[in-house]
Amino acid sequence: MSVIDWLLDGDTVIQHLTNRYLLDRSFDHNNGGYIARYLDLYDAQKQEWGGSIYSGKWTSSTYTLLELKYMEVHPDHPYYRDAAKKVLNGLWVDHGKVSKTRYQDMCMSAMLLGLVCYGGINDCRTDEIVDYILAHQMEDGGWNCAWDSVHNRSAVGSVHTTISVLEAIADYEKNGYSYRLAEMKRQAASGREYLLSRQLFKSLKTGEAIHPEMMQFHYPCRWKYDCFRALEYFVHIGHPYDDRMRDALDLVKEALKKGYINRGKSYAGKTHFPLESGVKGRFNTYRGLLILKHYAPGAYREVICTDFIYNSFYL
């Protein structure tokens, strides 16, 4: 069995992602599989998941919507749109000033912008979030949630916040929003340089990994950064290969030597249901193959053209 056959033997969502992004052919999940399971858990009366809009990690509306967006739920689904509007109402007030002393976290603001844009929601508050993002980019090109912290104000970017902002800007442009778009694109270019200057996971000071988890695959990523999330972002915006991606790509190649990538570490917290069981992870394997297809096509062909022992996928 090839790794592609194994992916196509998985959930409807995995079949959709594999067909669309690896095989370049049409396949509509019809909001089935994992997506249907999430939709079944929606509280239509409260217009939310998990009894909260954000704080319930990882069952709140915000994190459920993030998973549905990655799985490419049909963006016009009323559950998605209604929940996203409620999250917008709850997380964005008074131009982002959530209390007398604190503004909304930048990473949350970015995730919110991405969710709203994916749903094609027209609301003047998206312009406010854009203003907020543009006003608080760090001099090094990144973004940081601690820009306004009274006790721990930061003058440098954070990879966690920066990737969330970059993904939001990509969603903003992809879905046809235009307010201050040229400025957003210029700042996104600086944000990409911020990540690439660190070879996607390294400290500028030491040249070592910022944190070991940034060299590990995680799905879902939640709000956290790893270099594969960055590479996947670069793939989806059509960014050309940059030699500073090389070490991160080597990690992908190494991970796929056995024909699949492990399910990976999950972040502590409550979930609606387990997405995968066992060691092997279809989501992470798909992500690794997507990255290789675009940035190391020779390695990609080698992996997908190799037949692996059928039972090895189910040990």
C-alpha positions as CSV (number, residue, x, y, z in Angstrom):
1,M,0.0,0.0,0.0
2,S,1.3,3.4,-0.9
3,V,1.1,6.4,1.4
4,I,-1.5,8.0,-0.9
5,D,-3.7,4.9,-0.8
6,W,-3.4,5.0,3.0
7,L,-4.5,8.7,3.1
8,L,-7.4,7.9,0.7
9,D,-8.5,5.2,3.1
10,G,-8.9,7.7,5.9
11,D,-11.7,10.1,6.9
12,T,-13.6,12.0,4.3
13,V,-11.8,15.2,5.3
14,I,-8.4,13.6,4.7
15,Q,-9.7,12.3,1.3
16,H,-10.7,15.8,0.4
17,L,-7.4,17.4,1.3
18,T,-5.4,14.6,-0.4
19,N,-7.3,14.8,-3.6
20,R,-7.3,18.6,-3.7
21,Y,-3.8,19.5,-2.7
22,L,-1.7,16.4,-3.4
23,L,-3.5,14.8,-6.4
24,D,-4.9,18.1,-7.9
25,R,-8.3,16.7,-8.5
26,S,-11.8,17.6,-7.3
27,F,-13.3,15.9,-4.3
28,D,-16.1,17.5,-2.2
29,H,-16.3,16.3,1.4
30,N,-19.9,17.6,1.5
31,N,-19.3,18.6,5.1
32,G,-19.0,14.9,6.0
33,G,-16.6,13.0,8.2
34,Y,-15.0,14.9,11.0
35,I,-16.7,18.1,9.8
36,A,-20.1,16.5,10.3
37,R,-19.1,15.3,13.8
38,Y,-18.2,18.9,14.8
39,L,-21.4,20.3,13.3
40,D,-23.4,17.7,15.2
41,L,-22.0,19.1,18.4
42,Y,-23.0,22.7,17.7
43,D,-25.5,24.3,20.1
44,A,-27.8,26.1,17.7
45,Q,-29.6,27.9,20.4
46,K,-26.5,29.4,22.0
47,Q,-24.7,29.6,18.6
48,E,-21.5,28.1,20.0
49,W,-19.5,25.0,20.7
50,G,-18.2,23.9,24.1
51,G,-20.2,26.4,26.1
52,S,-17.8,29.3,25.4
53,I,-16.5,31.5,22.6
54,Y,-12.8,31.2,23.5
55,S,-11.7,30.1,27.0
56,G,-12.7,26.4,26.8
57,K,-9.5,24.9,25.3
58,W,-10.0,23.2,23.0
59,T,-13.8,22.8,22.7
60,S,-14.7,26.5,22.5
61,S,-16.2,28.0,19.4
62,T,-12.9,29.7,18.4
63,Y,-10.8,26.5,18.4
64,T,-13.6,24.5,16.8
65,L,-14.0,27.0,14.1
66,L,-10.2,26.9,13.5
67,E,-10.4,23.2,13.0
68,L,-13.4,23.5,10.7
69,K,-11.6,26.2,8.6
70,Y,-8.5,24.0,8.2
71,M,-10.7,21.0,7.2
72,E,-12.4,23.4,4.7
73,V,-16.0,23.3,5.9
74,H,-18.2,25.0,3.4
75,P,-17.8,28.6,4.5
76,D,-21.4,29.5,3.9
77,H,-22.6,26.9,6.4
78,P,-24.9,28.7,8.8
79,Y,-23.3,27.1,11.9
80,Y,-19.9,28.3,10.9
81,R,-21.1,31.8,10.0
82,D,-23.3,32.3,13.1
83,A,-20.6,31.0,15.5
84,A,-18.0,33.2,13.8
85,K,-20.2,36.3,14.2
86,K,-20.8,35.5,17.9
87,V,-17.0,35.1,18.4
88,L,-16.5,38.4,16.7
89,N,-19.1,40.1,19.0
90,G,-17.5,38.6,22.0
91,L,-13.8,39.1,21.3
92,W,-13.7,42.4,19.5
93,V,-15.1,45.4,21.4
94,D,-14.2,49.1,21.7
95,H,-11.6,48.8,18.9
96,G,-9.9,46.0,20.6
97,K,-9.7,47.5,24.1
98,V,-11.0,44.7,26.2
99,S,-10.5,46.4,29.6
100,K,-9.2,49.7,31.0
101,T,-5.6,48.4,31.0
102,R,-5.5,45.8,28.2
103,Y,-6.0,45.4,24.5
104,Q,-7.0,42.2,22.8
105,D,-4.2,39.7,22.4
106,M,-2.7,40.1,18.9
107,C,-2.8,36.3,18.2
108,M,-6.5,36.1,19.1
109,S,-7.2,39.2,17.0
110,A,-5.5,37.5,14.0
111,M,-7.3,34.2,14.5
112,L,-10.5,36.1,14.7
113,L,-9.8,38.0,11.4
114,G,-9.0,34.7,9.7
115,L,-12.2,33.1,10.9
116,V,-14.4,36.0,9.8
117,C,-12.8,36.3,6.4
118,Y,-13.1,32.6,5.7
119,G,-16.8,32.9,6.3
120,G,-17.1,36.0,4.0
121,I,-18.6,38.0,6.8
122,N,-19.0,41.7,6.1
123,D,-18.6,43.8,9.2
124,C,-16.9,47.1,9.8
125,R,-15.0,45.6,12.7
126,T,-12.8,43.7,10.3
127,D,-11.4,47.1,9.3
128,E,-10.7,47.8,13.0
129,I,-8.8,44.6,13.3
130,V,-6.8,45.4,10.2
131,D,-5.9,48.8,11.7
132,Y,-4.9,47.1,14.9
133,I,-2.6,44.6,13.2
134,L,-1.0,47.3,11.0
135,A,-0.4,49.6,14.0
136,H,1.5,47.1,16.1
137,Q,4.0,45.3,14.0
138,M,7.4,45.1,15.8
139,E,10.5,46.7,14.3
140,D,11.9,43.2,13.6
141,G,9.0,42.4,11.3
142,G,7.1,40.1,13.7
143,W,4.1,40.6,15.9
144,N,3.8,39.9,19.6
145,C,0.8,39.7,22.0
146,A,2.8,41.4,24.6
147,W,3.1,44.7,22.7
148,D,0.9,46.5,25.3
149,S,1.7,44.6,28.4
150,V,2.3,46.9,31.4
151,H,4.6,44.5,33.2
152,N,6.2,42.6,30.4
153,R,6.1,44.7,27.3
154,S,8.1,43.1,24.5
155,A,10.1,44.9,21.8
156,V,10.5,41.9,19.6
157,G,8.2,39.6,17.7
158,S,6.9,36.2,18.6
159,V,6.8,33.3,16.2
160,H,3.5,32.1,17.6
161,T,1.8,35.5,17.1
162,T,3.5,36.2,13.8
163,I,2.3,33.0,12.1
164,S,-1.2,33.7,13.2
165,V,-1.1,37.2,11.7
166,L,0.4,36.0,8.5
167,E,-2.3,33.3,8.1
168,A,-4.9,35.9,8.8
169,I,-3.5,38.3,6.2
170,A,-3.5,35.4,3.7
171,D,-7.2,34.7,4.5
172,Y,-8.0,38.4,4.2
173,E,-6.5,38.7,0.7
174,K,-7.8,35.3,-0.5
175,N,-11.4,36.0,0.4
176,G,-11.5,39.3,-1.5
177,Y,-11.2,41.9,1.3
178,S,-9.5,45.1,0.2
179,Y,-9.3,47.7,3.0
180,R,-5.6,48.7,3.4
181,L,-4.7,45.5,1.5
182,A,-1.5,47.0,0.0
183,E,-0.2,47.8,3.5
184,M,-1.2,44.4,4.8
185,K,0.8,42.8,2.0
186,R,3.9,44.9,2.7
187,Q,3.8,44.0,6.4
188,A,3.2,40.4,5.6
189,A,6.4,40.4,3.5
190,S,8.3,41.7,6.5
191,G,6.7,39.1,8.7
192,R,7.8,36.3,6.3
193,E,11.3,37.7,6.5
194,Y,11.1,37.6,10.3
195,L,10.5,33.8,10.1
196,L,12.9,33.1,7.3
197,S,15.7,35.0,9.0
198,R,15.3,32.4,11.8
199,Q,15.3,29.5,9.3
200,L,11.8,29.0,10.5
201,F,12.8,27.6,14.0
202,K,16.1,29.0,15.1
203,S,17.2,31.6,17.6
204,L,19.1,34.6,16.0
205,K,21.3,34.7,19.0
206,T,22.3,31.0,19.3
207,G,21.5,29.4,16.0
208,E,19.8,26.6,17.9
209,A,16.1,25.7,17.9
210,I,14.0,28.3,19.8
211,H,12.2,25.3,21.4
212,P,12.3,21.6,20.6
213,E,8.6,21.5,20.0
214,M,9.1,23.8,17.0
215,M,10.8,20.9,15.2
216,Q,7.9,18.5,15.9
217,F,4.6,18.0,13.9
218,H,1.4,18.9,15.7
219,Y,-2.1,18.7,14.5
220,P,-4.2,20.6,15.4
221,C,-1.7,23.4,15.9
222,R,-4.0,25.4,18.1
223,W,-2.4,28.8,18.7
224,K,1.1,27.4,18.7
225,Y,3.9,27.6,16.2
226,D,6.1,24.9,14.6
227,C,8.2,25.2,11.5
228,F,5.9,22.9,9.6
229,R,3.0,25.2,10.2
230,A,5.2,28.0,8.7
231,L,6.1,25.8,5.7
232,E,2.4,25.0,5.1
233,Y,1.6,28.7,5.1
234,F,4.3,29.4,2.6
235,V,2.9,26.6,0.4
236,H,-0.6,28.0,0.5
237,I,0.5,31.5,-0.5
238,G,2.6,30.2,-3.4
239,H,5.9,31.5,-2.0
240,P,8.9,30.3,-3.9
241,Y,11.6,28.1,-2.3
242,D,14.0,30.0,-0.1
243,D,17.3,28.3,0.9
244,R,16.6,29.3,4.5
245,M,13.8,26.7,4.5
246,R,16.4,23.9,3.9
247,D,16.9,22.8,7.5
248,A,13.1,22.7,8.2
249,L,12.6,20.7,4.9
250,D,15.3,18.3,6.0
251,L,13.2,17.6,9.1
252,V,10.2,16.9,6.9
253,K,12.2,14.5,4.7
254,E,13.5,12.7,7.8
255,A,10.1,12.4,9.3
256,L,8.7,10.8,6.1
257,K,11.5,8.2,5.6
258,K,9.3,5.6,7.1
259,G,6.4,6.5,4.8
260,Y,4.3,8.4,7.3
261,I,4.5,10.9,10.1
262,N,3.5,10.3,13.6
263,R,0.3,11.7,15.0
264,G,2.4,13.9,17.2
265,K,2.1,15.4,20.6
266,S,-1.3,16.8,21.5
267,Y,-1.6,19.9,23.6
268,A,-3.2,19.5,27.0
269,G,-6.9,20.3,27.2
270,K,-10.4,19.0,26.5
271,T,-11.3,18.0,23.0
272,H,-14.6,17.1,21.4
273,F,-13.4,13.7,20.3
274,P,-10.1,12.1,19.2
275,L,-9.3,12.8,15.6
276,E,-6.9,9.9,15.2
277,S,-5.8,6.9,17.3
278,G,-2.5,5.0,17.3
279,V,0.9,6.3,16.5
280,K,0.5,7.2,12.8
281,G,-1.1,10.4,11.8
282,R,-2.8,11.0,8.5
283,F,-3.2,14.8,9.1
284,N,0.6,15.2,9.7
285,T,1.5,12.8,6.9
286,Y,-0.7,14.8,4.5
287,R,0.9,18.1,5.7
288,G,4.4,16.7,5.3
289,L,3.7,15.5,1.8
290,L,2.1,18.8,0.9
291,I,5.3,20.6,1.9
292,L,7.6,18.2,0.0
293,K,5.4,18.4,-3.1
294,H,6.0,22.1,-3.4
295,Y,9.6,22.5,-2.1
296,A,11.2,19.1,-2.6
297,P,9.4,17.4,-5.5
298,G,12.0,14.7,-5.9
299,A,11.7,13.6,-2.3
300,Y,7.9,13.8,-2.6
301,R,7.9,11.4,-5.7
302,E,10.1,9.0,-3.9
303,V,7.8,8.8,-0.9
304,I,4.5,8.5,-2.8
305,C,5.9,5.9,-5.3
306,T,7.1,3.5,-2.7
307,D,4.8,0.7,-1.6
308,F,4.8,0.1,2.1
309,I,3.8,-3.1,3.9
310,Y,0.1,-2.8,4.5
311,N,0.1,-3.8,8.1
312,S,2.8,-1.3,9.0
313,F,0.3,1.5,8.8
314,Y,-1.9,0.0,11.5
315,L,0.7,-1.2,14.1
